[in-house]
Amino acid sequence: MNAPKALRDKILANEVVMMMADKTKDSPIIDDTLAAYEQGGIPYALIIPAEGKGPAIQMPTVMLPGHILEGIDIATSD
């Protein structure tokens, strides 16, 4: 992972699982997820709190490390 140390540390400390969806082929699951969040296409990023502890945090299309750090903080707050 080529990310600032603070971001790497936050991801590891919070056991964040990073996933990327591939739309090179049709994918009803991806289409359904985009529709559920009223999004028309990709790229699109979400931070989804573990164990349904809150709503998904929609991320900006262009993300900087600070955006991700803030999203993780929101997702992991009680």
DSSP file (Angstrom, degrees, kcal/mol; ACC not computed):
  #  RESIDUE AA STRUCTURE BP1 BP2  ACC     N-H-->O    O-->H-N    N-H-->O    O-->H-N    TCO  KAPPA ALPHA  PHI   PSI    X-CA   Y-CA   Z-CA
    1    1 A M              0   0    0      0, 0.0     2,-1.0     0, 0.0     7,-0.1   0.000 360.0 360.0 360.0 126.6    0.0    0.0    0.0
    2    2 A N        +     0   0    0      6,-0.0     0, 0.0     2,-0.0     0, 0.0  -0.718 360.0 120.3-101.2  81.7    1.5    3.4   -1.0
    3    3 A A  S    S-     0   0    0     -2,-1.0     5,-0.1    62,-0.0     0, 0.0  -0.945  70.2 -81.0-140.8 157.8   -0.2    5.6    1.6
    4    4 A P    >>  -     0   0    0      0, 0.0     4,-2.4     0, 0.0     3,-0.6  -0.240  44.7-113.2 -58.3 150.8    1.0    8.0    4.3
    5    5 A K  H 3> S+     0   0    0      1,-0.2     4,-3.0     2,-0.2     5,-0.2   0.868 115.4  57.0 -55.8 -40.8    1.9    6.2    7.6
    6    6 A A  H 3> S+     0   0    0      1,-0.2     4,-2.0     2,-0.2    -1,-0.2   0.887 109.7  45.4 -59.7 -38.7   -1.0    7.8    9.5
    7    7 A L  H <> S+     0   0    0     -3,-0.6     4,-2.6     2,-0.2    -2,-0.2   0.931 112.9  49.1 -71.2 -45.6   -3.4    6.3    7.0
    8    8 A R  H  X S+     0   0    0     -4,-2.4     4,-2.4     1,-0.2    -2,-0.2   0.928 112.7  48.9 -57.4 -45.3   -1.7    2.9    7.0
    9    9 A D  H  X S+     0   0    0     -4,-3.0     4,-2.8     1,-0.2    -1,-0.2   0.907 111.4  48.8 -62.1 -42.8   -1.7    2.9   10.8
   10   10 A K  H  X S+     0   0    0     -4,-2.0     4,-1.7    -5,-0.2    -1,-0.2   0.908 111.5  49.6 -65.1 -42.3   -5.4    3.8   11.0
   11   11 A I  H  <>S+     0   0    0     -4,-2.6     5,-2.4     1,-0.2     4,-0.2   0.929 115.5  43.1 -62.2 -45.9   -6.4    1.1    8.5
   12   12 A L  H ><5S+     0   0    0     -4,-2.4     3,-1.1    -5,-0.2    -2,-0.2   0.909 112.7  51.9 -67.6 -42.6   -4.5   -1.5   10.5
   13   13 A A  H 3<5S+     0   0    0     -4,-2.8    -1,-0.2     1,-0.3    -2,-0.2   0.811 116.4  40.2 -65.4 -29.8   -5.7   -0.4   13.9
   14   14 A N  T 3<5S-     0   0    0     -4,-1.7    -1,-0.3    -5,-0.2    -2,-0.2   0.291 106.7-123.5-103.8   9.2   -9.3   -0.5   12.8
   15   15 A E  T < 5 -     0   0    0     -3,-1.1     2,-0.2    -4,-0.2    -3,-0.2   0.886  41.1-172.2  50.8  45.0   -9.0   -3.7   10.8
   16   16 A V      < -     0   0    0     -5,-2.4     2,-0.6    -6,-0.2    -1,-0.2  -0.483  14.4-149.3 -70.2 134.1  -10.3   -1.9    7.7
   17   17 A V        -     0   0    0     -2,-0.2     2,-0.4     2,-0.0    -1,-0.0  -0.935  11.0-154.8-105.4 119.5  -11.1   -4.2    4.8
   18   18 A M        +     0   0    0     -2,-0.6     2,-0.3    29,-0.0    29,-0.0  -0.802  16.2 178.4 -98.0 135.0  -10.6   -2.4    1.5
   19   19 A M        -     0   0    0     -2,-0.4     2,-0.4     2,-0.0    -2,-0.0  -0.958  15.3-159.6-134.0 151.1  -12.5   -3.7   -1.6
   20   20 A M        -     0   0    0     -2,-0.3     2,-0.3    25,-0.0    25,-0.1  -0.997  12.3-144.5-132.5 130.3  -12.7   -2.6   -5.2
   21   21 A A        -     0   0    0     -2,-0.4     2,-0.5     9,-0.0    -2,-0.0  -0.723  11.8-143.7 -92.4 143.6  -15.5   -3.5   -7.5
   22   22 A D        -     0   0    0     -2,-0.3     3,-0.4     1,-0.1     8,-0.1  -0.932  17.3-178.8-112.2 120.7  -14.8   -4.2  -11.2
   23   23 A K        +     0   0    0     -2,-0.5     4,-0.1     1,-0.2    -1,-0.1   0.078  52.6 109.7-105.7  23.2  -17.3   -3.0  -13.8
   24   24 A T  S    S+     0   0    0      2,-0.1     2,-0.3     0, 0.0    -1,-0.2   0.771  89.1  33.8 -68.5 -21.2  -15.5   -4.3  -16.8
   25   25 A K  S    S-     0   0    0     -3,-0.4    -3,-0.0     1,-0.0     0, 0.0  -0.904 110.4 -80.7-124.2 157.3  -18.3   -6.9  -17.1
   26   26 A D        -     0   0    0     -2,-0.3    -2,-0.1     1,-0.1    -4,-0.0  -0.286  47.3-177.0 -55.7 138.9  -21.9   -6.5  -16.1
   27   27 A S     >  -     0   0    0      1,-0.1     4,-2.6    -4,-0.1     5,-0.2  -0.830  19.8-168.9-144.4 102.1  -22.5   -6.9  -12.4
   28   28 A P  H  > S+     0   0    0      0, 0.0     4,-2.8     0, 0.0     5,-0.2   0.848  91.6  57.2 -57.8 -33.9  -26.0   -6.8  -10.9
   29   29 A I  H  > S+     0   0    0      2,-0.2     4,-2.1     1,-0.2     5,-0.2   0.935 110.2  42.6 -64.1 -45.3  -24.5   -6.5   -7.4
   30   30 A I  H  > S+     0   0    0      2,-0.2     4,-2.7     1,-0.2     5,-0.2   0.928 114.6  51.0 -66.5 -43.7  -22.6   -3.4   -8.3
   31   31 A D  H  X S+     0   0    0     -4,-2.6     4,-2.3     1,-0.2    -2,-0.2   0.909 111.1  48.6 -59.1 -42.8  -25.5   -2.0  -10.2
   32   32 A D  H  X S+     0   0    0     -4,-2.8     4,-2.4     2,-0.2    -1,-0.2   0.885 111.5  49.7 -65.1 -39.4  -27.8   -2.6   -7.2
   33   33 A T  H  X S+     0   0    0     -4,-2.1     4,-1.5     2,-0.2    -2,-0.2   0.929 111.2  48.4 -66.3 -45.2  -25.4   -1.0   -4.8
   34   34 A L  H  <>S+     0   0    0     -4,-2.7     5,-3.2     1,-0.2     3,-0.3   0.922 113.0  48.5 -60.0 -43.3  -25.0    2.1   -7.0
   35   35 A A  H ><5S+     0   0    0     -4,-2.3     3,-1.6     3,-0.2    -1,-0.2   0.890 106.0  57.3 -64.2 -39.4  -28.8    2.4   -7.3
   36   36 A A  H 3<5S+     0   0    0     -4,-2.4    -1,-0.2     1,-0.3    -2,-0.2   0.826 113.3  40.0 -61.8 -31.2  -29.2    2.0   -3.5
   37   37 A Y  T 3<5S-     0   0    0     -4,-1.5    -1,-0.3    -3,-0.3    -2,-0.2   0.193 116.0-115.2-102.9  15.3  -27.0    5.0   -3.0
   38   38 A E  T < 5 +     0   0    0     -3,-1.6     2,-0.4     1,-0.2    -3,-0.2   0.876  66.1 146.1  54.2  44.4  -28.5    6.9   -5.9
   39   39 A Q      < -     0   0    0     -5,-3.2    -1,-0.2    -6,-0.1    -2,-0.1  -0.896  41.8-155.8-112.1 141.9  -25.2    6.9   -7.8
   40   40 A G        -     0   0    0     -2,-0.4     2,-0.3     1,-0.1    -1,-0.1   0.594  64.1 -27.0 -93.6 -11.7  -25.1    6.6  -11.6
   41   41 A G  S    S-     0   0    0      2,-0.1    -1,-0.1    -7,-0.1     0, 0.0  -0.945  75.3 -25.1-174.8-166.7  -21.7    5.2  -12.1
   42   42 A I  S    S+     0   0    0     -2,-0.3     2,-0.2    -3,-0.1    19,-0.0  -0.840  84.1  57.7-119.3 156.0  -18.1    4.6  -11.1
   43   43 A P  S    S+     0   0    0      0, 0.0     2,-0.3     0, 0.0    -2,-0.1   0.419  72.4 151.5 -74.6 151.1  -15.7    5.5   -9.5
   44   44 A Y        -     0   0    0     -2,-0.2     2,-0.4    -5,-0.1    17,-0.1  -0.962  23.3-164.5-151.4 132.8  -17.7    5.5   -6.3
   45   45 A A        +     0   0    0     14,-0.5    14,-2.5    -2,-0.3     2,-0.3  -0.962   7.5 178.7-129.4 140.6  -16.4    4.9   -2.8
   46   46 A L  E     -A   58   0A   0     -2,-0.4     2,-0.5    12,-0.2    12,-0.2  -0.955  21.3-148.2-130.7 149.7  -18.1    4.0    0.5
   47   47 A I  E     -A   57   0A   0     10,-2.1    10,-3.3    -2,-0.3   -29,-0.0  -0.991  21.9-163.7-113.6 120.1  -16.9    3.3    4.0
   48   48 A I        -     0   0    0     -2,-0.5     8,-0.1     8,-0.2     3,-0.1  -0.909  18.2-125.6-108.5 116.8  -19.2    0.9    5.6
   49   49 A P    >   -     0   0    0      0, 0.0     3,-1.0     0, 0.0     5,-0.2  -0.268  35.1 -98.8 -60.8 145.4  -19.1    0.5    9.4
   50   50 A A  G >  S+     0   0    0      1,-0.2     3,-1.7    25,-0.2   -34,-0.0  -0.270  99.4   8.5 -63.5 148.2  -18.5   -3.0   10.7
   51   51 A E  G 3  S-     0   0    0      1,-0.3    -1,-0.2     2,-0.1     0, 0.0   0.749 125.0 -70.6  54.7  31.0  -21.5   -5.0   11.9
   52   52 A G  G <  S+     0   0    0     -3,-1.0    -1,-0.3     1,-0.1    -2,-0.2   0.809  83.4 154.2  61.6  31.4  -24.0   -2.5   10.7
   53   53 A K    <   -     0   0    0     -3,-1.7    -1,-0.1    22,-0.1    -3,-0.1   0.280  66.9 -22.6 -78.2  12.9  -23.0    0.0   13.4
   54   54 A G  S    S-     0   0    0     -5,-0.2    -1,-0.1     3,-0.0     3,-0.1  -0.908  87.6 -56.0 162.5 172.7  -24.1    2.9   11.3
   55   55 A P        -     0   0    0      0, 0.0     2,-0.1     0, 0.0    -2,-0.0  -0.309  63.1 -91.6 -71.8 158.0  -24.9    4.1    7.8
   56   56 A A        -     0   0    0     -8,-0.1     2,-0.7     1,-0.1    -8,-0.2  -0.401  36.5-128.9 -65.8 144.8  -22.3    3.9    5.0
   57   57 A I  E     -A   47   0A   0    -10,-3.3   -10,-2.1    -2,-0.1     2,-0.4  -0.882  17.6-139.8-100.3 117.3  -20.2    7.0    4.6
   58   58 A Q  E     -A   46   0A   0     -2,-0.7   -12,-0.2   -12,-0.2   -14,-0.0  -0.641  19.6-149.5 -80.5 129.1  -20.1    8.2    1.0
   59   59 A M        -     0   0    0    -14,-2.5   -14,-0.5    -2,-0.4     4,-0.1  -0.605  21.1 -97.3 -98.0 156.3  -16.7    9.4    0.0
   60   60 A P        -     0   0    0      0, 0.0    -1,-0.1     0, 0.0     3,-0.0  -0.335  31.6-117.6 -67.7 155.3  -15.8   12.1   -2.5
   61   61 A T  S    S+     0   0    0      1,-0.2     2,-0.7   -17,-0.1    -2,-0.0   0.910 110.3  47.2 -60.5 -43.3  -14.9   11.0   -6.0
   62   62 A V  S    S-     0   0    0      2,-0.0     2,-0.4     0, 0.0    -1,-0.2  -0.895  86.4-166.4-101.6 111.0  -11.4   12.4   -5.6
   63   63 A M        -     0   0    0     -2,-0.7    -2,-0.0    -4,-0.1    -4,-0.0  -0.810  12.7-167.4-106.0 137.2  -10.1   11.2   -2.3
   64   64 A L    >>  -     0   0    0     -2,-0.4     4,-1.5     1,-0.1     3,-1.1  -0.775  42.4-101.7-107.8 160.8   -7.1   12.4   -0.3
   65   65 A P  H 3> S+     0   0    0      0, 0.0     4,-2.7     0, 0.0     5,-0.2   0.861 122.2  58.9 -51.5 -37.4   -5.7   10.5    2.7
   66   66 A G  H 3> S+     0   0    0      1,-0.2     4,-2.3     2,-0.2     5,-0.2   0.861 101.8  53.8 -61.6 -35.9   -7.4   13.0    5.0
   67   67 A H  H <> S+     0   0    0     -3,-1.1     4,-2.4     2,-0.2    -1,-0.2   0.917 111.0  45.8 -63.1 -42.7  -10.8   12.1    3.6
   68   68 A I  H  X S+     0   0    0     -4,-1.5     4,-2.6     2,-0.2     5,-0.2   0.915 111.2  51.8 -68.9 -42.9  -10.2    8.4    4.3
   69   69 A L  H  X S+     0   0    0     -4,-2.7     4,-2.3     1,-0.2    -1,-0.2   0.928 112.2  47.0 -57.5 -45.4   -8.9    9.1    7.8
   70   70 A E  H  X S+     0   0    0     -4,-2.3     4,-2.4     2,-0.2    -2,-0.2   0.911 111.1  51.4 -64.0 -42.8  -12.1   11.2    8.5
   71   71 A G  H  X S+     0   0    0     -4,-2.4     4,-2.5     1,-0.2    -1,-0.2   0.901 110.5  48.2 -61.7 -41.4  -14.3    8.5    7.1
   72   72 A I  H  X S+     0   0    0     -4,-2.6     4,-1.9     2,-0.2    -1,-0.2   0.909 109.8  53.1 -65.0 -41.9  -12.7    5.8    9.2
   73   73 A D  H  X S+     0   0    0     -4,-2.3     4,-0.6    -5,-0.2    -2,-0.2   0.922 112.0  45.1 -58.7 -44.0  -13.1    8.0   12.3
   74   74 A I  H >< S+     0   0    0     -4,-2.4     3,-0.8     1,-0.2    -2,-0.2   0.922 113.5  50.0 -65.1 -43.9  -16.8    8.5   11.6
   75   75 A A  H 3< S+     0   0    0     -4,-2.5    -1,-0.2     1,-0.2    -2,-0.2   0.774 115.8  42.0 -67.8 -26.2  -17.3    4.7   10.9
   76   76 A T  H 3< S+     0   0    0     -4,-1.9    -1,-0.2    -5,-0.2    -2,-0.2   0.418  88.4 108.2-104.1   1.4  -15.5    3.7   14.1
   77   77 A S    <<        0   0    0     -3,-0.8    -3,-0.0    -4,-0.6    -4,-0.0  -0.502 360.0 360.0 -78.2 149.9  -17.0    6.2   16.5
   78   78 A D              0   0    0     -2,-0.2    -1,-0.1     0, 0.0    -4,-0.1   0.436 360.0 360.0 -93.7 360.0  -19.5    5.0   19.0
